[in-house]
Amino acid sequence: MDGELQNLKNALGFGISLIAAEHFISAGMSSPWSVAKFAKTQQDADQVWKLFWEAGAASVASAVVIGILLKDGEVLIWSLIGAGAVMAFVGSEYQRALAGTL
């Protein structure tokens, strides 16, 4: 049973971190499609990346809090992986949007 409980905690940490990271991004940023359509200057690109890194910091912070609340280093790792996966995927989408290849 302990293994099953650990798997459940890991899944919780991973899944909640995925959702939290997506919410931090969507709360402050336009979609990659909107960025591709409307971000035309370097100042626009700089603002996109500023907001992206703020969302990334909030995502990492929430992943750490999940690991601390569950008092489990393994959950912390899975939470960071979940947040990192979202940030990597979304970052590549914004990169493509700013490059005009979306």
C-alpha positions, 0 to 999 in steps of 0.5 A: 500500500505504501508504494501505491500511496507514493505513486498517488502523491507523485501523480498529485504533485505532477498533475497539480503542478501542470495545472498551476503552471498553465494557470499562471501563464494564462493569467498574465499572457496572451495566447501564442496565436495572439502573440504571433498576430500582434507582437511586432516589436522587440519591446513586445517580445521583451514583454512576452518573455518578462511575463513568461519568466514571471509565470515560470517563477510562480510555477516553480514556487508552487511546485516547491510548496506542494512538495513541502506541504506533502513533506516528500522530496520525491513529490517535490521532484515530480512537481518540478518536472510537471511545472518544467514540462509545461514551461518548456512546451509553452516556451517553445510555442511562444518562441515559434510565435515570436519568430513567425513560425507558428 
